Amino acid sequence: MKKTLSLLLAVVMVVSMFACLGGSALADEEIPTVVWYMVGGGQPANYDSWKAKVDAYLEEKIGVHLDIQCVSWGDWGDRRSVIVQTNEPYDIIFTDSGSYISDVNMGAFADLSELIKEVPALTDVIPEDYLKACEIDGKLYAIPAYKDSSMTQFFVWTKEYVEDHPEYADAHTIADIGPILEAVHEATGDVFLMNKDGISAIIGDKYDNFGTGLPTIGISYTSGENKIVPVFEQEDVLADLRLMHEYFNAGLINSDAAVADEATGMCALGVAQGWPSAGDTVWGPGRGCPVVVSQFEDTVLSNDTVQGSMACISASSEHQLEALKVLELVNTDSWLRDALAYGEEGVNFEYVQDKDSGETGVFKLNNDWTLAAYTQGTFFDMTLEATKDEDADTYTVPENYYVNEVQVQNENATPSPALGFIFNAEPVADELAACQAIFAEYKGLIQTGTGDPDVEVPNMMEAMRAEGFDDIVAEAQSQFDAWLAATQA
């Protein structure tokens, strides 16, 4: 009897063991894995240990695992095309304006217009206008990385040159800078330094070219007329170009501006896109001296400013909602956001405290983490990177310029009336290509002040009209009017 009982117990134990194993295997099988293709420096060396920690976190939070596939920069263009065009299995993929429309047109990406309602925390983070900028024909196919997604230009002044000219802080237009620049040039000999691209913001801050790649066509951010116009023939643009020509003739702009490929080094003044504290962290070090800034005109928002970084979900994905939940968590959860941006805690980075405030920062232990942070999600929930005083063994965490500066700029941006409008260039593709080539010939003369705009602009526009410029305007206006009627119905 005892022997029989022992055998029965043994059988029960074996059955129980297999039941447990089977249950565990089944549980693992039931945890979906979201495959996400990113661009960067290739797969990180410590990816497996990083993934184990991230999977455990995601499993607890939203019941998924994550498979990151990081393609190197040099291979990304070709690899992305193969992935999308052959419908290779994936759930999320990074994209930008360069390929977004064509990929949507081939049916590569899922329509998220209804599904996004399942992740309300995501729409709480990303404003409606920024999602609208990713729409095509009224449907949402991408989640933008909400970061410096509007465009703000700054006059960047060499600090020591304007110490006697505090009025620089109130110089926000091309007209405002003239007297200050003249006084600084007389005192130092330095100039308004630019390359052959000139000041594209003269046009870009006033008119949206709605993705045409042709700055000579656009719609005003502020006129309220919903009219597509030849931008360089508008009086607000011509007034600035005439002033630039005056500055050039007065020697206030470098004489080689129209042909210079680069514009670096010591100067009185430059123009750059960013946020105020970039003067201390980026533009000053680049110039090799302290700088101060004043904002150039208004912050603007367009499809182009938003579509520099987007995450799309495959139309063939079996885990579309799970993929969207991953994106929701990336954009709302600092632990996951830091893990994607900085790597594995204790291996790639560590959390530290500011020596004075006690604010938490990230100190990078190495540069081995290869994923490109800008491709992943918002920067507003990332822990800021700290600097270390090696002698004192203390850390300094900067003020949160993303929240205090960039987010404020985004929230106050002037949206384009063409936000969400996607121009179909196919009917005028030849005309558009010809006009783009003509603009490339003239932009160095016109946008640097080198040429007389009252001579060069008519010459440029005459050449463009001979190639069908007015046909482009008419086609764009027709499409825009139809889009307005559909979206306002």
C-alpha positions in Angstrom: 0.0 0.0 0.0 2.8 2.4 0.9 4.6 1.5 -2.3 1.4 2.2 -4.3 0.9 5.5 -2.6 4.5 6.5 -3.2 4.0 5.7 -6.9 0.8 7.8 -7.1 2.5 10.7 -5.4 5.4 10.5 -7.8 3.0 10.6 -10.8 1.2 13.6 -9.3 4.5 15.4 -8.8 5.6 14.7 -12.4 2.2 15.8 -13.8 2.3 18.9 -11.6 5.8 19.7 -12.8 4.8 19.5 -16.4 1.7 21.5 -15.7 3.8 24.2 -14.2 6.2 24.2 -17.1 3.4 24.2 -19.6 1.7 27.0 -17.8 5.0 29.0 -17.7 5.6 28.4 -21.4 2.0 29.4 -22.2 2.4 32.5 -20.1 5.5 33.5 -22.1 3.8 32.8 -25.3 1.0 35.0 -24.3 3.3 38.0 -23.8 3.5 39.7 -27.2 6.8 41.1 -28.4 6.8 44.5 -30.1 9.5 44.8 -32.7 10.8 48.3 -33.2 13.2 49.4 -35.9 15.4 52.4 -35.1 18.4 54.1 -36.6 21.6 54.7 -34.7 25.1 53.2 -34.4 23.9 49.6 -34.7 22.9 47.1 -32.0 24.4 48.0 -28.6 27.0 45.5 -27.2 25.0 45.1 -23.9 21.7 44.8 -25.6 20.8 41.4 -24.1 21.2 42.5 -20.5 19.5 45.8 -21.2 16.6 44.0 -22.9 16.1 41.7 -19.9 15.6 44.6 -17.6 13.3 46.5 -20.0 11.2 43.4 -20.7 10.7 42.8 -17.0 9.6 46.4 -16.6 7.3 46.4 -19.7 5.8 43.1 -18.7 4.7 44.5 -15.4 3.5 47.8 -16.8 1.7 46.9 -20.0 2.2 43.1 -20.5 4.6 43.3 -23.5 8.2 42.6 -24.4 10.3 44.8 -26.7 12.6 43.8 -29.5 14.7 46.7 -30.7 16.5 46.4 -34.0 18.9 49.3 -34.4 20.2 49.8 -38.0 23.4 51.7 -38.5 23.3 55.2 -40.1 25.0 54.1 -43.3 22.6 51.2 -43.9 19.4 52.9 -42.8 18.1 54.2 -46.1 18.4 51.0 -48.0 17.4 48.8 -45.0 14.3 50.9 -44.2 13.2 50.7 -47.9 13.5 46.9 -47.9 11.6 46.6 -44.6 8.7 48.7 -45.7 8.5 47.7 -49.4 8.7 43.9 -48.8 6.3 44.1 -45.8 9.0 42.5 -43.5 7.5 41.8 -40.1 7.8 44.6 -37.6 5.5 46.6 -35.3 7.1 50.1 -35.0 9.5 51.9 -37.4 11.2 55.3 -37.3 10.5 57.5 -40.2 10.6 61.2 -41.3 9.2 63.5 -44.0 11.6 62.1 -46.6 9.7 58.9 -47.0 6.6 59.2 -44.9 4.1 60.2 -47.6 5.2 57.6 -50.2 5.2 54.9 -47.6 1.6 55.8 -46.5 0.5 55.9 -50.1 1.7 52.3 -50.6 -0.3 51.2 -47.6 2.7 50.4 -45.3 1.4 52.0 -42.1 -1.7 51.5 -39.9 -4.3 54.2 -39.7 -4.2 55.2 -36.0 -7.1 57.7 -36.1 -9.4 55.5 -34.0 -6.8 53.4 -32.2 -5.2 56.4 -30.6 -8.3 56.9 -28.5 -7.2 53.8 -26.5 -4.1 55.6 -25.2 -5.4 58.9 -23.8 -2.2 59.6 -21.9 -0.4 59.9 -25.2 -2.8 62.5 -26.5 -2.5 64.3 -23.2 1.3 64.7 -23.9 1.3 65.4 -27.6 -0.9 68.5 -28.6 -3.5 68.1 -31.2 -1.7 70.4 -33.7 1.3 68.2 -33.6 -0.7 65.1 -34.4 -2.5 67.0 -37.1 0.8 67.7 -38.7 1.2 64.0 -39.2 -2.2 63.5 -40.9 -2.6 62.5 -44.5 -6.1 63.1 -46.0 -7.4 63.5 -42.5 -6.0 60.2 -41.2 -3.2 59.7 -38.6 -0.4 57.4 -39.6 2.4 58.4 -37.3 3.1 59.5 -33.7 5.6 62.4 -33.8 8.5 62.6 -31.3 7.2 65.7 -29.4 10.4 67.7 -28.7 11.7 70.8 -30.5 9.0 70.3 -33.0 8.2 73.9 -33.8 10.8 76.2 -35.3 12.4 79.2 -33.5 15.2 81.2 -35.0 17.6 83.3 -33.0 20.1 86.1 -33.6 23.3 84.9 -32.0 25.6 87.8 -30.9 29.1 87.7 -29.7 28.7 88.7 -26.1 31.6 91.0 -25.6 30.7 92.9 -28.8 27.2 93.9 -27.5 28.1 94.7 -23.9 27.6 98.4 -24.7 24.5 97.7 -26.8 21.9 96.1 -24.4 19.3 97.0 -27.0 20.4 93.8 -28.8 17.9 91.9 -26.5 15.0 93.8 -28.2 16.3 93.1 -31.8 13.8 90.6 -33.3 13.7 91.6 -37.0 16.1 92.3 -39.8 15.3 96.0 -39.4 16.1 96.0 -35.7 19.6 94.6 -36.1 20.9 97.2 -38.5 22.1 100.0 -36.1 23.6 97.5 -33.6 25.4 95.6 -36.3 26.8 98.8 -37.8 28.1 100.0 -34.4 29.7 96.6 -33.7 31.3 96.4 -37.1 32.8 99.8 -36.7 34.3 98.8 -33.3 35.5 95.3 -34.2 35.6 94.9 -37.9 33.6 91.7 -37.6 30.5 91.0 -39.6 27.2 89.2 -39.9 28.5 85.8 -40.9 26.6 83.5 -43.2 27.1 80.8 -45.9 25.5 80.5 -49.3 22.2 79.4 -47.8 21.9 82.9 -46.4 19.0 83.6 -44.0 16.4 81.1 -45.0 14.3 82.2 -42.0 13.4 85.5 -43.8 11.1 83.3 -45.8 10.6 80.3 -43.5 9.4 82.4 -40.5 6.7 84.0 -42.7 5.6 81.4 -45.2 5.1 77.7 -45.1 6.1 75.9 -48.4 4.0 72.9 -47.2 6.6 70.3 -48.1 7.2 71.3 -51.7 10.9 71.9 -51.2 10.5 75.1 -53.1 10.8 78.2 -50.9 9.5 80.5 -53.6 6.0 79.2 -53.1 4.1 79.3 -49.8 1.2 80.4 -47.6 1.4 83.0 -45.0 1.4 82.0 -41.3 -0.5 85.1 -40.3 -2.4 86.7 -43.1 -5.5 84.6 -42.7 -6.1 84.7 -46.5 -5.5 81.0 -47.2 -3.8 82.1 -50.5 -0.8 80.4 -51.9 1.6 83.0 -53.3 5.0 83.6 -54.9 6.8 84.3 -51.7 9.7 86.4 -52.9 7.4 88.8 -54.6 5.6 89.6 -51.3 6.4 93.0 -49.8 7.2 91.7 -46.3 9.9 89.5 -47.8 11.2 92.0 -50.2 11.6 94.6 -47.4 13.9 92.3 -45.5 15.9 91.4 -48.6 16.4 95.0 -49.5 17.7 95.7 -46.0 20.1 92.7 -46.3 21.4 94.1 -49.6 22.0 97.4 -47.8 23.9 95.7 -45.1 26.0 93.8 -47.6 26.9 97.0 -49.5 27.9 98.6 -46.2 30.4 95.7 -45.5 28.3 94.3 -42.6 28.1 90.8 -44.2 31.0 88.7 -45.3 31.9 89.3 -48.9 32.0 85.6 -49.8 28.6 84.8 -48.4 27.0 83.9 -51.7 29.6 81.1 -52.4 30.7 80.1 -49.0 30.0 76.4 -48.1 30.5 77.0 -44.4 30.3 79.9 -42.0 32.2 79.3 -38.8 34.4 81.1 -36.4 34.5 84.6 -34.8 31.8 87.0 -36.0 29.5 89.7 -34.8 26.3 88.0 -35.5 24.8 84.8 -36.9 21.3 83.1 -37.1 20.5 79.7 -35.7 17.5 77.5 -34.9 17.0 76.3 -31.3 16.2 77.7 -27.9 17.7 80.4 -25.6 20.1 78.3 -23.6 21.6 76.7 -26.7 23.7 79.9 -26.8 25.6 78.6 -23.8 25.7 74.9 -24.6 26.0 74.8 -28.4 26.4 78.1 -30.3 28.9 79.7 -27.9 31.3 76.7 -27.8 30.9 76.5 -31.6 32.0 80.1 -32.0 34.7 79.8 -29.4 33.4 82.6 -27.2 30.4 83.5 -25.0 27.3 84.5 -27.0 23.9 86.1 -26.2 20.7 85.7 -28.2 17.6 87.4 -29.2 14.7 85.6 -30.9 14.2 86.3 -34.6 10.5 86.9 -35.2 7.9 84.3 -34.1 8.0 80.6 -33.4 6.2 78.7 -36.2 4.7 75.2 -36.6 4.3 73.3 -39.8 4.2 69.8 -41.2 7.9 70.1 -42.0 8.9 71.2 -38.4 7.0 68.2 -36.9 7.8 65.5 -39.3 11.6 65.2 -38.6 11.0 62.3 -36.3 7.9 60.0 -36.3 7.1 56.5 -35.2 4.8 54.5 -37.5 3.1 51.2 -36.9 2.9 48.5 -39.6 -0.4 48.0 -41.3 0.4 44.3 -41.0 1.3 44.3 -37.4 -0.7 41.8 -35.2 0.1 44.0 -32.1 -1.0 47.5 -33.2 -2.6 48.4 -29.8 0.4 46.9 -27.9 2.7 48.9 -30.1 0.8 52.1 -29.4 0.9 51.3 -25.7 4.6 51.1 -25.9 4.7 54.5 -27.5 2.4 55.9 -24.9 4.7 54.6 -22.1 7.8 55.9 -23.9 6.2 59.4 -23.9 5.0 59.3 -20.3 7.4 57.2 -18.3 10.8 58.6 -17.4 12.3 55.2 -16.5 11.6 53.7 -20.0 12.5 57.0 -21.7 15.9 57.1 -20.0 16.5 53.4 -20.8 15.9 54.0 -24.5 17.9 57.2 -24.6 20.8 56.4 -22.3 21.0 52.6 -22.1 21.4 50.3 -19.1 21.7 51.8 -15.7 25.0 50.9 -14.1 26.5 50.0 -17.4 25.9 53.0 -19.7 24.8 55.6 -17.2 24.0 56.2 -13.5 21.6 58.5 -11.7 23.2 61.3 -9.8 22.1 64.3 -7.7 22.9 68.0 -8.2 25.4 69.2 -5.6 23.2 72.1 -4.6 19.5 71.4 -5.4 19.6 67.6 -5.1 17.8 67.4 -8.5 18.3 64.0 -10.2 20.4 63.9 -13.4 22.0 61.3 -15.6 25.7 60.9 -15.8 26.9 58.9 -18.8 29.6 56.4 -17.9 30.5 55.9 -21.6 29.4 56.6 -25.1 28.7 53.0 -25.9 24.9 53.3 -26.1 24.1 53.5 -29.8 20.3 54.2 -30.2 19.5 57.6 -31.5 17.4 59.3 -28.8 15.6 61.7 -31.2 13.9 58.8 -33.0 12.2 57.5 -29.9 9.7 59.9 -28.4 9.3 63.1 -26.4 12.3 64.7 -24.7 10.1 66.3 -22.0 10.1 63.2 -19.8 13.8 62.5 -20.1 16.1 63.0 -17.2 18.7 65.6 -18.1 22.3 64.8 -18.5 24.6 66.1 -15.7 28.2 67.2 -15.7 30.8 66.1 -13.1 33.3 68.1 -11.2 36.1 65.5 -11.0 38.0 67.3 -8.3 35.1 67.7 -6.0 33.3 64.5 -7.1 30.1 66.4 -7.4 27.5 66.8 -10.2 25.6 69.7 -11.7 22.2 69.1 -13.3 21.2 71.9 -15.7 17.8 73.7 -15.6 15.3 71.8 -17.6 15.6 73.8 -20.8 13.3 71.3 -22.6 10.4 72.1 -20.3 11.3 75.7 -19.5 12.2 76.8 -23.0 11.4 74.3 -25.8 8.0 73.3 -24.5 7.1 77.0 -24.0 8.1 77.7 -27.6 6.0 74.8 -28.8 3.0 75.9 -26.9 3.3 79.5 -28.3 4.0 78.5 -31.9 2.0 80.1 -34.7 0.5 77.1 -36.6 0.5 77.1 -40.4 -3.0 77.2 -42.0 -1.7 74.3 -44.1 -1.1 72.1 -41.0 -2.1 68.6 -42.1 -2.3 69.5 -45.8 -0.2 67.2 -48.0 0.6 68.5 -51.5 0.6 65.9 -54.2 3.4 67.0 -56.5 2.9 64.4 -59.2 0.8 66.6 -61.6 3.6 69.2 -61.6 6.7 67.1 -60.8 8.7 68.3 -63.8 7.9 71.9 -63.2 8.7 71.7 -59.5 12.1 70.0 -60.2 13.0 72.7 -62.8 12.1 75.5 -60.4 14.0 74.0 -57.5 17.1 73.9 -59.7 16.6 77.6 -60.6 16.2 78.6 -56.9 19.4 76.8 -56.1 21.2 79.1 -58.6 19.8 82.3 -57.1 19.5 81.7 -53.4 23.1 82.6 -52.6 22.7 86.0 -54.3 19.3 86.7 -52.8 19.3 85.3 -49.3 22.7 86.7 -48.3 22.1 90.2 -49.5 24.8 90.0 -52.1 22.5 90.7 -55.1 20.0 93.5 -55.5 16.6 91.8 -54.8 14.9 94.3 -57.2 17.0 92.8 -59.9 17.6 89.2 -58.9 14.1 88.3 -57.7 12.5 89.3 -61.1 15.2 87.5 -63.0 14.7 84.4 -60.8 10.9 84.5 -61.1 11.0 85.1 -64.9 13.2 81.9 -65.2 10.8 80.0 -63.0 7.7 81.1 -64.9 9.2 80.0 -68.1 9.4 76.5 -66.5 5.8 76.5 -65.2 5.9 78.2 -61.8 2.4 79.6 -62.2 1.1 76.1 -62.9 2.6 74.9 -59.6 0.8 77.7 -57.8 -2.5 77.0 -59.5 -2.2 73.2 -58.8 -1.3 73.8 -55.1 -4.1 76.3 -54.6 -6.6 73.9 -56.2 -5.5 71.0 -53.9 -5.4 73.3 -50.8 -8.9 74.6 -51.5 -10.2 71.0 -51.8 -8.5 70.0 -48.6 -9.9 73.0 -46.8 -13.4 72.2 -48.0 -13.0 68.6 -46.9 -11.6 69.3 -43.5 -14.0 72.1 -42.7 -17.1 70.2 -43.8 
